Amino acid sequence: MESKNLQLLINLKQIVEVSQSRGCWKAEEMKDIGITYNNVSEIVKQLQAEQTQEKDKQFEEITDDLEPELDES
């Protein structure tokens, strides 16, 4: 579920980027859009870091489980 939320936020970030490049926002709206964009970007960074840490932890657990088997051979 977390990866779906992460992908949703990445998509939202891309929508804001494309909309801005196409001039969809009025000048007075840009401040709020920018604040929202920065918040979403920060959440994406945090979720990506958490996923990386989780993958690293899983890799370490797998390699730790394999080490005794390698020593026995």
The 8 nearest C-alpha neighbors of each residue, nearest first, counted from 0:
[[1, 3, 2, 4, 5, 6, 7, 46],
 [0, 2, 4, 3, 5, 46, 6, 50],
 [1, 3, 5, 4, 0, 6, 50, 7],
 [4, 2, 6, 0, 5, 1, 7, 8],
 [5, 3, 7, 1, 2, 6, 8, 0],
 [4, 6, 2, 8, 3, 7, 1, 9],
 [5, 7, 9, 3, 8, 4, 2, 10],
 [8, 6, 4, 10, 5, 9, 3, 11],
 [7, 9, 11, 5, 10, 6, 12, 4],
 [8, 10, 6, 12, 11, 7, 5, 13],
 [9, 11, 13, 7, 8, 12, 6, 14],
 [12, 10, 8, 14, 13, 9, 7, 15],
 [11, 13, 9, 15, 10, 14, 8, 16],
 [14, 12, 16, 10, 15, 11, 17, 9],
 [15, 13, 11, 17, 16, 12, 18, 10],
 [14, 16, 18, 12, 13, 17, 19, 11],
 [17, 15, 13, 19, 14, 18, 20, 12],
 [18, 16, 20, 14, 19, 15, 13, 21],
 [19, 17, 15, 21, 23, 20, 16, 14],
 [18, 20, 22, 16, 21, 17, 23, 15],
 [19, 21, 17, 18, 22, 16, 23, 15],
 [22, 20, 18, 19, 23, 17, 24, 16],
 [21, 23, 19, 20, 24, 18, 25, 17],
 [24, 22, 18, 21, 19, 25, 20, 17],
 [25, 23, 22, 28, 19, 29, 26, 18],
 [24, 26, 28, 27, 29, 23, 22, 19],
 [25, 27, 29, 28, 24, 30, 22, 23],
 [26, 28, 25, 29, 30, 24, 31, 32],
 [29, 27, 25, 26, 30, 31, 24, 32],
 [28, 30, 32, 26, 31, 27, 33, 24],
 [31, 29, 33, 32, 28, 34, 27, 26],
 [32, 30, 34, 33, 29, 28, 35, 27],
 [31, 33, 29, 35, 30, 34, 36, 28],
 [32, 34, 36, 30, 31, 35, 29, 37],
 [33, 35, 31, 37, 36, 32, 38, 30],
 [34, 36, 38, 32, 33, 37, 39, 31],
 [35, 37, 33, 39, 34, 38, 32, 40],
 [38, 36, 40, 34, 35, 39, 33, 41],
 [39, 37, 35, 41, 40, 36, 34, 42],
 [38, 40, 42, 36, 41, 37, 35, 43],
 [41, 39, 37, 43, 38, 42, 36, 44],
 [40, 42, 44, 38, 43, 39, 37, 45],
 [41, 43, 45, 39, 44, 40, 46, 38],
 [44, 42, 40, 46, 41, 45, 47, 39],
 [45, 43, 41, 47, 42, 46, 48, 40],
 [44, 46, 42, 48, 43, 47, 49, 41],
 [47, 45, 49, 43, 48, 44, 42, 50],
 [46, 48, 50, 44, 49, 45, 43, 51],
 [47, 49, 51, 45, 46, 50, 44, 52],
 [50, 48, 46, 52, 47, 51, 53, 45],
 [51, 49, 53, 47, 52, 48, 54, 46],
 [50, 52, 48, 54, 49, 53, 55, 47],
 [51, 53, 55, 49, 50, 54, 56, 48],
 [52, 54, 56, 50, 55, 51, 49, 57],
 [55, 53, 57, 51, 56, 52, 58, 50],
 [56, 54, 58, 52, 53, 57, 51, 59],
 [55, 57, 53, 59, 54, 58, 52, 60],
 [58, 56, 54, 60, 59, 55, 53, 61],
 [59, 57, 55, 61, 56, 60, 54, 62],
 [58, 60, 56, 62, 57, 61, 63, 55],
 [61, 59, 57, 63, 58, 62, 64, 56],
 [62, 60, 58, 64, 59, 63, 57, 65],
 [61, 63, 65, 59, 64, 60, 58, 66],
 [64, 62, 60, 66, 65, 61, 59, 67],
 [63, 65, 61, 62, 66, 60, 67, 68],
 [66, 64, 62, 63, 68, 67, 61, 69],
 [65, 67, 69, 63, 68, 64, 62, 70],
 [68, 66, 70, 69, 65, 71, 64, 63],
 [69, 67, 71, 66, 65, 70, 72, 64],
 [68, 70, 66, 67, 71, 72, 65, 64],
 [69, 71, 67, 68, 72, 66, 65, 64],
 [72, 70, 68, 69, 67, 66, 65, 64],
 [71, 69, 70, 68, 67, 66, 65, 64]]
